[in-house]
């Protein structure tokens, strides 16, 4: 992008935005504010002041191990206080915290490690096996620091050399002289986990994280009076930045430790016990929590709780369910690893507050929301690159640019195809922007059905099909067509076949006749990918040629 | 300061923080949100969307006039919508908005203009005389843009050439293609108005203003639900940044237009009528407003209103008065032109909320508060430069550093004495920091009384002396002493003399016997400076040698 020069300023513009300032401020202004880690009997509580001392010990310990500015240090951990300490202790020295997805396939994890070349891994004891599966094929790693309450000689592992996180901290000095780090230096490395292709390396700068933290705190309105529960995995784009925003504001901070969607009770208890006012997660965890609450004798009172929901569009039932049972508000936010992630957040703006009915507001809340200040979003025709109007109808690819949006992938030849010349990231999402500025994702670009020069949203069609009471799931793909380029094909999961007419009637709520699927096929089970999503690629392949004859 | 390099990031770190993004976001997300300008019959209302169009017209008009990136454009105006438009319209082009203090002595104003060399002045019609007094001695100015509702040929002035602000806007295009400006380029120029010496030029960068805006919004907790009234003069360090924070958040925004402390009714009405939730000002205006409210039949209900109070320590009576009569909260904040200004803000942190009594909390609210995240403050011995402990007792000079604190003065040889080698600004304020992190200004360094190696606060002594019911004002200075270096001397304004013992008794609440003034003199009127402050310099001179004999 072209940048012009003006008149020189007298500001201290060389003063770098470093993440160390965030924890320093919390320890200075809110030394007694609590941090809660884990649930149940193993729950651990301490304060920002105590955490900050351990963070300084960690920084000293890393230096003792030989870690230098610019080195990568990997972390494999649950959402707990030690993981939190690594958020500041590692990058505060000038090193890069490499966030490792503990659910990644070993081949992918190996790729990530060999691409990022960490010198050390910091691993929760319960995750040693994940590291053991890949470590022999990663030559850069010089040592493994084990996060555990046990003595090191009780820890069983083939990895070597190993160090005890707690021993290292105990032996290290409690004060650390933080360097000032060039703000464009990497704070962390996160790798995307697209369903296809190699993971892509996103290396967030200190500046990026600092600015995103300020914006997230502003967008949610976090203050020192809040109590925040970090449910989104902390290795997922740094847990979407919520722990930083809480630290920055001096809010109480709770980490659930290890949890499973099959047993949401500890998460519900944590929110109750800590009087949580802000939390984050995805429908994949919020839905099971809601189901659990539905079966309780007494509904919890979560009035005032904001539940930041990302990853996928929140189902209407979920938004309504939380509101009716607990008074909690689902706040949908949109972003991706490439965007740190905050791009848009959904709240009902004052001018719409009176205009919309209660039902319209609930429906509105499913949209991705308003683009936050500092970020630019636009929708463009993916073929011509031409910007499309904000009319709520024109569907195009969402392009995103801003100070916490990356402009390249680390050492990756896919950079060129993924960004525009002027620094917009091509999100791969298809969507609209309405007159009120609300962003709505309608599809992934690759799943959009291109028919006769128009686009048909496969996601919207699927969402309508599953409104039929006998349909348990639906998958819509575009198949090649000699005349129309593509035509929609729907695979519908049912126990017994349903009348095509009934489905067409439902679809006609939002689709014109010419947009309806040429064929609808019924099945007992839609093919799934390894992560449980409908396998559109395989469905497309199995039905190739169907419309060509 | 030393800055180290780490590993390269993939973030878009070249994307500049520009103030244009603030108004763009407001126009995009909150087009219908109201901006109110003026009071009474001349009150004018429009929206962010309408304002943004006029801002774009202004930018086009300036380009038509020949204004280029880097040029300075001066503004002489009250707090109104046109002044607000200039906040974005001028710097958005890459030019620098030069904020002119309309109460400055003509000689000072001339100095400022000749030092900053603006090419154009944008002037409210009612302030033409201010410009006429100085313009003949300023050669850089090529033209004068008059902000007025009148036709240009009705405007009487010797200045030439003149342009009508409204005509220029009417003729200009409604859309402007904003450049991206290097973030270290100057957004605005403000000159300090110390009581002695030439004004010093502070040139804030776009980055500086943008970061300060985010921090201020976070510190106050402004959201789109707020209604903000900008009372602090907008030429005073950009009105302490409140209008930006409101814009950034999409809050309703009200400007009172021209107002006078002698007639606070319009300000009180504005806060009532617009359901204001955040405002800013100083005791100099908040006190008359409170006096006016005291005489009303019904107290207004200002529950939920935060009144940001700066400039001087808020009197206890004022804090208590607003709380008891209106439920409004006085929020004391600390800073200076050199710090944009937000350095510290006073709120009672959660850990003290239960610990302190109601009276202790009121008293606590007079402190300057907690240093906000991103800014570093420390207190040092002004002789040795050694950092002093945060014990609430050790008094030292307050040094300040951060991304919205300047590190030089524009073209000024006083830069060297005003900053440390590692970029801290020497505030000239003497103060303490307590164990809880609260900053307390005790004096100006130059007014501190240095006695036998210890410091005695002249301000604290003055505040105690005026607690005596017969004392209307007090001024304490240090006079040279052969043995003690300096000893305190008090000049006390009374109608009839007061017993020295009564004053000593009051002073003994906080001062040891050895700290009490050697002499207290009574007077009917303490000598004042031109801006109405006690003239310590002249009092010191008049009493030189008093303790030497």
Contacts between the chains, C-beta under 8 A, distances in Angstrom:
chain1	res1	chain2	res2	distance
A	1	B	14	7.3
A	1	B	15	7.3
A	1	B	180	5.8
A	2	B	179	7.6
A	2	B	180	6.6
A	3	B	14	7.0
A	3	B	16	5.8
A	3	B	179	8.0
A	3	B	180	4.8
A	3	B	181	6.8
A	3	B	182	5.4
A	4	B	69	5.3
A	4	B	94	5.5
A	4	B	179	4.9
A	4	B	180	7.1
A	4	B	181	5.7
A	4	B	182	6.8
A	5	B	69	6.8
A	5	B	70	7.2
A	5	B	94	7.8
A	5	B	181	7.6
A	5	B	182	4.9
A	5	B	185	5.9
A	6	B	69	4.9
A	6	B	70	4.8
A	6	B	94	4.5
A	6	B	95	7.2
A	6	B	96	6.7
A	6	B	181	5.5
A	6	B	182	6.8
A	6	B	185	3.1
A	6	B	186	6.0
A	7	B	70	4.4
A	7	B	71	7.7
A	7	B	72	7.0
A	7	B	96	5.0
A	7	B	185	6.2
A	7	B	186	4.4
A	7	B	203	7.0
A	8	B	184	7.6
A	8	B	185	7.2
A	8	B	186	6.4
A	8	B	203	7.1
A	8	B	410	8.0
A	9	B	184	5.9
A	9	B	185	6.5
A	9	B	186	4.2
A	9	B	187	7.4
A	9	B	203	4.6
A	9	B	204	6.2
A	9	B	205	3.5
A	9	B	208	6.7
A	10	B	186	7.9
A	10	B	201	7.1
A	10	B	202	5.8
A	10	B	203	4.5
A	10	B	204	7.8
A	10	B	406	4.5
A	10	B	407	6.9
A	10	B	408	4.7
A	10	B	409	6.1
A	10	B	410	5.3
A	11	B	184	7.3
A	11	B	203	7.3
A	11	B	204	5.7
A	11	B	205	4.1
A	11	B	207	6.8
A	11	B	208	4.0
A	11	B	403	7.5
A	11	B	404	7.0
A	11	B	405	7.8
A	11	B	406	5.5
A	11	B	407	7.1
A	12	B	401	6.8
A	12	B	402	7.0
A	12	B	403	6.3
A	12	B	405	5.7
A	12	B	406	6.4
A	12	B	407	3.9
A	12	B	423	5.6
A	13	B	183	7.3
A	13	B	184	4.2
A	13	B	205	5.3
A	13	B	207	5.6
A	13	B	208	7.1
A	13	B	403	7.4
A	14	B	1	7.3
A	14	B	3	7.1
A	14	B	407	7.7
A	14	B	423	7.7
A	15	B	1	7.3
A	15	B	401	6.8
A	15	B	402	6.1
A	15	B	403	4.7
A	15	B	405	7.8
A	15	B	407	7.8
A	15	B	423	6.8
A	16	B	3	5.8
A	17	B	211	7.9
A	17	B	374	7.7
A	17	B	403	6.7
A	21	B	373	6.2
A	21	B	374	5.5
A	22	B	373	6.4
A	25	B	371	7.7
A	25	B	372	7.5
A	25	B	373	3.6
A	25	B	374	7.3
A	26	B	373	8.0
A	28	B	370	7.8
A	28	B	371	6.9
A	28	B	437	5.2
A	29	B	349	6.7
A	29	B	370	4.6
A	29	B	371	7.2
A	29	B	373	7.9
A	29	B	437	5.2
A	30	B	349	6.3
A	30	B	350	7.6
A	30	B	351	7.5
A	31	B	437	7.9
A	32	B	351	4.2
A	33	B	350	6.7
A	33	B	351	7.1
A	69	B	4	5.3
A	69	B	5	6.9
A	69	B	6	4.9
A	70	B	5	7.2
A	70	B	6	4.8
A	70	B	7	4.4
A	71	B	7	7.7
A	72	B	7	7.0
A	94	B	4	5.5
A	94	B	5	7.8
A	94	B	6	4.5
A	95	B	6	7.1
A	96	B	6	6.7
A	96	B	7	5.0
A	179	B	2	7.6
A	179	B	3	7.9
A	179	B	4	4.9
A	180	B	1	5.8
A	180	B	2	6.6
A	180	B	3	4.8
A	180	B	4	7.1
A	181	B	3	6.8
A	181	B	4	5.7
A	181	B	5	7.6
A	181	B	6	5.6
A	182	B	3	5.4
A	182	B	4	6.8
A	182	B	5	4.9
A	182	B	6	6.8
A	183	B	13	7.3
A	184	B	8	7.5
A	184	B	9	5.9
A	184	B	11	7.3
A	184	B	13	4.2
A	185	B	5	5.9
A	185	B	6	3.2
A	185	B	7	6.2
A	185	B	8	7.2
A	185	B	9	6.5
A	186	B	6	5.9
A	186	B	7	4.4
A	186	B	8	6.4
A	186	B	9	4.2
A	186	B	10	7.9
A	187	B	9	7.5
A	201	B	10	7.1
A	202	B	10	5.9
A	203	B	7	7.0
A	203	B	8	7.1
A	203	B	9	4.6
A	203	B	10	4.5
A	203	B	11	7.3
A	204	B	9	6.2
A	204	B	10	7.8
A	204	B	11	5.7
A	205	B	9	3.6
A	205	B	11	4.1
A	205	B	13	5.3
A	207	B	11	6.8
A	207	B	13	5.6
A	208	B	9	6.7
A	208	B	11	3.9
A	208	B	13	7.1
A	211	B	17	7.9
A	211	B	214	7.8
A	214	B	211	7.8
A	214	B	214	4.4
A	214	B	215	7.0
A	214	B	218	6.4
A	215	B	214	7.0
A	217	B	218	5.5
A	218	B	214	6.4
A	218	B	217	5.4
A	218	B	218	5.7
A	218	B	248	7.5
A	218	B	249	7.1
A	221	B	221	6.3
A	221	B	223	5.2
A	223	B	221	5.2
A	224	B	347	7.7
A	224	B	349	6.3
A	224	B	350	6.2
A	225	B	350	6.6
A	248	B	218	7.5
A	248	B	373	5.6
A	249	B	218	7.1
A	250	B	349	7.4
A	347	B	224	7.7
A	349	B	29	6.7
A	349	B	30	6.2
A	349	B	224	6.3
A	349	B	250	7.4
A	350	B	30	7.5
A	350	B	33	6.7
A	350	B	224	6.1
A	350	B	225	6.6
A	351	B	30	7.4
A	351	B	32	4.2
A	351	B	33	7.1
A	370	B	28	7.8
A	370	B	29	4.6
A	371	B	25	7.7
A	371	B	28	6.9
A	371	B	29	7.2
A	372	B	25	7.5
A	373	B	21	6.2
A	373	B	22	6.4
A	373	B	25	3.6
A	373	B	26	8.0
A	373	B	29	7.9
A	373	B	248	5.6
A	374	B	17	7.7
A	374	B	21	5.5
A	374	B	25	7.3
A	401	B	12	6.8
A	401	B	15	6.8
A	402	B	12	6.9
A	402	B	15	6.1
A	403	B	11	7.5
A	403	B	12	6.3
A	403	B	13	7.4
A	403	B	15	4.8
A	403	B	17	6.6
A	404	B	11	7.0
A	405	B	11	7.8
A	405	B	12	5.6
A	405	B	15	7.8
A	406	B	10	4.6
A	406	B	11	5.5
A	406	B	12	6.4
A	407	B	10	6.9
A	407	B	11	7.1
A	407	B	12	3.9
A	407	B	14	7.7
A	407	B	15	7.8
A	408	B	10	4.7
A	409	B	10	6.1
A	410	B	8	8.0
A	410	B	10	5.3
A	423	B	12	5.6
A	423	B	14	7.7
A	423	B	15	6.7
A	437	B	28	5.2
A	437	B	29	5.2
A	437	B	31	7.9
